[in-house]
Amino acid sequence: MKKVLLSLTLAATFLLTGCATKSGDAASGNMKDVNEVIKTAQMKYDKVHADGIAWQKTKAKIKKAKEFAAKGEDAKAIALANEAIYEADQATIQSAEADKTWRNAVPQ
């Protein structure tokens, strides 16, 4: 049982410390159009939400990014949208990792 808990703790730490790199133009900061970044964030969120793996705060970040964009605060909007994109990507990675390692959590 200790091995199972240790492996789950290590896997969670590995995933939550940001070991995976940000991917895509928006996450790397190459996209400058605020509406395009928000659109990408919304698209990625919709995908992970449909899969049932979305993180709780991602939707709120997209909403706040849209509010900043409406006020003309593009830098803040892009930053929040990029965070939402990153979180959607991480949710996908986390789900894939959980699918591979769930057997370790089952007592034998």
Buried (B, 14 or more C-beta within 10 A) or exposed (E): EEEBEEEBEEBEEEBEEEEBEBEBEBBEEEBEEBEBBBBBBBEBBBBBBEEEBBBEEBBEBBEBBBEBBEEEBBEBBBBBBBBBBBBBBBBBBBBEBBEEEEEBEEEE
